[in-house]
């Protein structure tokens, strides 16, 4: 009988549900952040390579007196 009372009391408590909601929400935000970082890093890497090649092909004129 005491076990059933303990189970009923456990089911009535709602503090854990709020914690689970925050954990799920935080995991979703982190997941979206990682997805955005992955999408941006590919394009950024390509652009960085193009800029590096362009700057490497430039010559610098020096003047001597």
N, C-alpha and C positions, 0 to 999 in steps of 0.2 A: 504494500500500500504506500509506503514511504517513497518508493521508486517512482510510482506514477505521479505523486505530488511534485517530486523533483522535476520530472519531465514536463509537467504542465507549467511549472514556474519558469523553466528554461525557454519554453515556447512563447511565453508572454513577454520576455525581455526583448527589447528592440535595440539596445546599444550596439550590439554586434552587427546588425544590419547596416547601420550608418557607416561603420568601419569598412565593411565589404564594399559599399557603394563608393567610398573614397578610394579604395584600392583599385577598383575597376576603372574609375574615372582617371586616376593617375596613370595607370598602365596604358589606357587609350591615348592620353596626351603624349606620353613617352613614345608610344608606337608611331603616332602621327609625326612626331618630331624626327624620329629616325628615318621614316619614309621620305619626308621632305629633304632631309640632309642627303640621303642617297640620290634623290632626283637632281638636286642642285650640284652635288659634287662631281657628277659625270660631266655636265656641261661646263662647269668651272675648270675642270682638269683639261678639257679640250681647248677652251679659250686660253688658258695659261700657256699651253704648248704653242699655240699660234702666235701669241704675243712674244714669247721667248724667241721663236724663230725669226720674227720680224725685227726684233731688237738686235739679235745676233748678226743679222745681215747688214746692219747700218754701219757706216764708217764715220769716224770722228776726224774732222779737219783740225790740224794744229798749226799755229802760226809761230814762227820764230823770228826774232829781231836780229 
